[in-house]
Every structure is written in structure tokens, then in C-alpha cells.
Amino acid sequence: MTTPRPATRSAAGSSQAGSSQDWRSHLLESPADIQRLLTDTRRIAVLGIKTRETGQPAYYVPEYAQHAGFEIVPVPVYFPEVTEILGERVYRSVAEIPGEVDLVNVFRRPHAIPAHVDDIIAKRPRAVWFQSGIRNDEAAEQFARAGIDVVQDHCLMVELRRIGRGC
């Protein structure tokens, strides 16, 4: 079991141990906040990752991030027989990933996200990223109140290209 991380400064500059009134500072929207988050990120768990055969963004976006130098930890929701994606061992929940996770990149429909909130909070990543087209304000608030930074409705690949990371 991973011990919770000590309070640190978030990408938005607030203390994770701060009062519940400052939870909104964990909702990252500005290009500068997103760039700071990505600059400090090394290890990304991808919840809802797909296999190459699907040809979907849930495969090629994490593949792009891997080529950009990030460690990718696959957490597929489907494909129970798959044990490896992108050459990395598959985990069936975010909480069971050994070691720290900087960012959980979420490829789930908005209505499916609440089922994963407790699992993600148990892992205590620095940030959660809802891909382009994915927005769940209630889940985002839960993460933010837990001191976890949140990006909603942004494509990780687009943002990596914007800051000059990648192929």
C-alpha cells in the first residue's frame, strides 16, 4: 500500500494541505498551469487505454506520450485477456500500480468516471486529466478537494505538441 504524499505545491501554486476553500485552485485551465503540470510529469497511468487494434485515441495518445519520454502505465477497462499494452504491464486498477503516479489520463465517458473516483483518490496522483470531450464537474471537484490537480476537456497529445514535447 502506498503512503499518501506530503502536502506539496500544486501546479496552480496552492498547498495540497490547504483549506477546503482553496480547492478551486486545483482546477487547471490556463496554458501556463497545464505546461507546468506536464513539465513536472514523468509517469502517467492511462485509465481506459485501448489496444493498437482499435486505432482509437485511447491508444495513440498514450503512445505519443510514451514516444515523448513519459512512462506509461496501462489501466484498461476492457480487454481482460491483455497483460501488456505499449510494452508495459497492465494493471486493473489505478490503486494497484506500484510506486507513485504523477498523472492519471482518463479515457472514460463522463458518466463512467464516478465509478473510478475512489480508486484514483486512493492512489493520490498529483493530477487527473480528462481527455478532450470529457468533462465531469462533480468528479473534478472531488479530486480537487482531495488536493489533486484536474484538467478537463483537453487532449494530452495536443498539449504536448503545444509545449514542444513529442515527435
N, C-alpha and C positions, 0 to 999 in steps of 0.2 A: 504494500500500500504506500502510495506517495504522500509525503507530508505536505501540507499546504505551504505555499511560498510566503515569505515575509512580505510585508507591505512594501511596494516599490512605486516609483513614479510611473504613471501610465503614459502612453503616447500623447495624451492630451494634457499631461503635466500635473495631474492631481494624484493624491496619495490613495492607494487602493484601500488603506485602512481608514479613510476619511469618513465623515458622517454620511448618513443616507441621503442628505440633501444634495450632495455633490455627484450623485450617480449619473446625472446627465453628461458630466464631463467625460464619461466613458463611451459616449456615442460619437464615434469619429466620422466626420463628414468632409472636412476640408482636405484638399490635396496635400497640404503640409503635414497634417496629422497622419494621413494614410501613408505618406512617404516615410515618416519617422517609424511607423509601425513596421513597414516592410524592411526598412534598413536594419531594424533590431531583430528581425525574424530569421531563424535558422531551420527550425523543424516544424513542419506543417502536417497535421493529421487531416485527412480528407474523408469526411463523413459523407457517404453516398457515392463514393468513387465507383466508376463503371470499368468494364474491361475494354481493351482495344477494339474488340469486335463490334462494339456498339457504335463506335465513331462519334460519340457524343461529347459535349463539353466536359462532362464529369470524368472523362478520360484525358482528353487532350489539354485541358487547362492544367491539371496537376503534372502532366508530362512536361509541359512547357516550364512550369516552376522547377521541376527536377533538373531540366537542362540548364536552367538559370542558376543552379547551385544550391537549391533548397533540398533538405532531406524530407522525403515524402513518406508518410505512414498511412497506408490504405486502411480505411474502415468502411467496407462495402455494406450496404443494407441487403442487397440481393446477392446472388452468386454464392450460395452456401458451400459449394464444392471447391471454390477457388481458394488457394492458400497463398498465392503471390500475385501482386499486381505491380507493374513498373519495376520488377526485380526485387520488390520489398515484401516482407512477410505481412500478411493480412491479419488484422485484429477485428474482433466482432463488436467491440465497444470502445469508446474513447478512453474510458476509465482504466481498461486493462492494458493500455500501452505502457511499457516500462519507460521510466525517465520522464523528463519534462517535455511538454509540448508548448511551443510558442503560440501557435495559431491553429484553430480548427476551421478549415474551409468547408462550408456546408453546401452540399448539393442535394437538398431535400425541398419538397414543395412546402410553402408556408404552413399549411395545416398539419404537416407531419413533424414539424420542428418541436412542438411541445413534448413529444414522446422522448426526445433526446436531451432535454434541458438538464435534468438531474444527472445524467451520465456525464455531460460536458462539465457541469459545475463541479462534480466530484473530482475531475482531473485537474481543475484550476489552471487552464491555459491562460496566457497573457491576453489573448484576444480570440474572438469568434468572428468569422467573415461569412456573410450570406451572399452568395453569388448574384450576379446580375438577374433581375426579375424576382428575387426572393426577398421578402420583407415580412417580418413578424414582430410588430412593435412590443407585444406583451413579452415574448421570449427575450427580445433585446433588452427590455427593462430588467428582467430577471437577471440576465448576465451582468448588466451594468451595476445593479445593486449588489451583486456578488464581487464587484471590483474588477470585472473582466471587460476589456475594451471590445466594442462592437462596430463592425462595418456592415451596412446593409445595402443591397441592390447595387453592388459594384462587381465587375469582373476582375478577378485576380490577374489574369493574363493581360488585360488592357492596362491595369495599373502598373504592372511590372514593366511593360513596354514604355509607359509614360515616364517612369523614373530611370529608364535606360538599363534595365536588367533583363537579360534573356538573349535569345538567339536572333 
